[in-house]
Amino acid sequence: MQQDTKPWYKQLWPWLLIAIPVITAIKAVHTVIIMQRSSPDLVVDDYYKQGKAINMQLAKYREAELRNLQASILIAGNKAIIHFAKNSVLEGEVHLDFYHPTIAASDFALNAQRSGEQLYIAELPLTPDGKWQLVVSDASNEWKLRAVLALPATTETKLGY
């Protein structure tokens, strides 16, 4: 029987066994670096505070329901046209908040000016594409309506409570 006379560091199998945990450690460090560079926008630190804020927001949607506000929105190019179902006691402008579901840097807000009895028109800073969440409120922020938009759209989207 022939004996292996090479030292251990000149053989292949010990290096294969050492490589597995070393590669795993390198990949773990790489994952931590990626995680720290691109933190998700959807994670919040204070859930209790967020929960209280959500309850305050829900009261504003209930206020819109009590006022029987009904509206729809049409996004045509870079214009947003909001049509209210009846002539409610509304002010000269309404506020629009566009939220992208995953990219907080894309969110924007603007005011729509009254154009006639039941119409409000706003010039958008960009032509939105994809899925967006829209919140429409009055200037004094007493009520709110909301919708989920899939853009581009050819028909009006109803705003709900």
C-alpha positions as CSV (number, residue, x, y, z in Angstrom):
1,M,0.0,0.0,0.0
2,Q,1.3,3.4,-1.0
3,Q,1.3,6.3,1.6
4,D,0.5,9.8,0.6
5,T,3.6,11.9,1.5
6,K,2.4,15.4,0.5
7,P,1.6,17.8,3.3
8,W,-2.0,18.7,3.8
9,Y,-1.8,22.2,2.3
10,K,-0.6,20.8,-1.0
11,Q,-3.7,18.6,-1.4
12,L,-7.0,19.6,-2.9
13,W,-9.6,18.4,-0.5
14,P,-8.7,20.6,2.5
15,W,-8.9,23.7,0.4
16,L,-12.3,22.7,-0.9
17,L,-13.5,22.3,2.7
18,I,-12.1,25.7,3.7
19,A,-13.5,27.4,0.6
20,I,-17.1,26.7,1.5
21,P,-17.3,28.8,4.8
22,V,-15.0,31.5,3.3
23,I,-17.2,32.0,0.3
24,T,-20.3,32.0,2.6
25,A,-18.8,34.7,4.8
26,I,-17.9,36.8,1.8
27,K,-21.4,36.5,0.4
28,A,-22.9,37.5,3.8
29,V,-20.8,40.6,3.9
30,H,-21.8,41.4,0.3
31,T,-25.5,41.0,1.2
32,V,-25.2,43.3,4.2
33,I,-23.6,46.0,2.1
34,I,-26.3,45.7,-0.5
35,M,-29.0,45.9,2.2
36,Q,-27.5,49.1,3.7
37,R,-27.1,50.8,0.4
38,S,-30.7,50.3,-0.7
39,S,-33.1,50.3,2.2
40,P,-36.8,49.8,1.2
41,D,-39.1,52.8,1.3
42,L,-42.0,50.8,2.8
43,V,-40.5,50.0,6.1
44,V,-41.3,52.3,9.1
45,D,-39.7,52.5,12.5
46,D,-42.6,53.5,14.7
47,Y,-45.6,51.3,13.9
48,Y,-47.7,52.8,16.8
49,K,-47.3,56.3,15.5
50,Q,-48.1,55.2,12.0
51,G,-51.2,53.4,13.3
52,K,-52.5,56.5,15.0
53,A,-51.9,58.6,11.8
54,I,-53.8,56.0,9.8
55,N,-56.8,56.3,12.1
56,M,-56.7,60.1,11.7
57,Q,-56.6,59.6,7.9
58,L,-59.6,57.3,8.0
59,A,-61.7,60.0,9.7
60,K,-61.1,62.2,6.7
61,Y,-62.4,59.5,4.3
62,R,-65.5,59.1,6.6
63,E,-66.0,62.9,6.4
64,A,-66.0,62.7,2.6
65,E,-68.6,59.9,2.9
66,L,-70.8,62.0,5.2
67,R,-70.6,64.9,2.8
68,N,-71.6,62.4,0.0
69,L,-68.7,63.5,-2.2
70,Q,-68.5,61.5,-5.4
71,A,-65.9,62.1,-8.0
72,S,-64.0,60.6,-10.8
73,I,-60.6,61.4,-12.4
74,L,-59.2,61.1,-15.9
75,I,-55.5,61.4,-16.6
76,A,-55.1,62.6,-20.2
77,G,-51.4,63.0,-21.1
78,N,-50.0,65.4,-18.5
79,K,-53.4,66.7,-17.4
80,A,-55.6,65.5,-14.5
81,I,-59.3,66.2,-14.8
82,I,-61.4,65.7,-11.7
83,H,-65.2,65.6,-12.2
84,F,-67.5,65.8,-9.1
85,A,-70.9,64.2,-9.4
86,K,-72.8,67.1,-8.0
87,N,-72.1,70.7,-7.1
88,S,-70.9,70.3,-3.5
89,V,-69.7,73.2,-1.4
90,L,-66.2,73.0,-2.7
91,E,-63.4,75.5,-2.6
92,G,-61.5,77.0,-5.6
93,E,-59.0,74.2,-5.7
94,V,-58.4,70.7,-4.5
95,H,-55.1,69.0,-3.6
96,L,-53.9,65.9,-5.4
97,D,-51.2,63.6,-3.9
98,F,-49.8,61.0,-6.3
99,Y,-48.0,58.1,-4.6
100,H,-45.9,55.5,-6.4
101,P,-46.3,52.1,-4.5
102,T,-42.6,51.3,-4.4
103,I,-40.6,54.4,-5.4
104,A,-41.0,57.2,-2.8
105,A,-38.8,59.5,-4.8
106,S,-41.4,59.5,-7.6
107,D,-44.2,60.8,-5.4
108,F,-45.5,64.3,-6.2
109,A,-48.3,66.7,-5.1
110,L,-50.1,69.5,-6.8
111,N,-53.3,71.6,-6.7
112,A,-56.1,71.4,-9.3
113,Q,-57.9,74.6,-10.1
114,R,-61.7,74.9,-10.5
115,S,-62.8,75.0,-14.1
116,G,-66.6,75.4,-14.1
117,E,-69.2,74.0,-11.7
118,Q,-68.0,70.5,-11.2
119,L,-64.5,70.2,-12.9
120,Y,-61.1,70.7,-11.5
121,I,-58.0,70.6,-13.8
122,A,-54.4,70.2,-12.9
123,E,-51.2,70.2,-15.0
124,L,-49.0,67.2,-14.0
125,P,-45.2,67.7,-13.9
126,L,-44.8,64.3,-15.7
127,T,-46.9,61.9,-17.6
128,P,-47.4,59.1,-15.0
129,D,-47.2,55.5,-16.2
130,G,-47.9,52.3,-14.3
131,K,-49.7,51.9,-11.0
132,W,-50.2,54.9,-8.8
133,Q,-52.2,55.7,-5.6
134,L,-54.1,59.0,-5.7
135,V,-55.4,61.0,-2.7
136,V,-57.7,64.0,-3.4
137,S,-58.4,66.4,-0.6
138,D,-59.7,70.0,-0.1
139,A,-57.3,72.8,0.6
140,S,-58.2,72.8,4.4
141,N,-57.7,69.0,4.5
142,E,-61.1,68.2,6.0
143,W,-62.0,65.4,3.7
144,K,-60.2,63.0,1.4
145,L,-61.0,60.7,-1.6
146,R,-58.7,58.0,-2.9
147,A,-58.2,55.8,-5.9
148,V,-55.7,53.3,-7.3
149,L,-54.8,54.3,-10.9
150,A,-53.4,52.0,-13.6
151,L,-52.0,54.4,-16.2
152,P,-52.3,55.1,-19.0
153,A,-56.1,54.8,-18.8
154,T,-58.7,55.7,-21.4
155,T,-61.6,55.9,-19.0
156,E,-62.4,57.8,-15.9
157,T,-61.5,56.2,-12.5
158,K,-64.0,56.6,-9.7
159,L,-62.6,58.1,-6.5
160,G,-63.7,56.3,-3.3
161,Y,-63.7,56.7,0.4
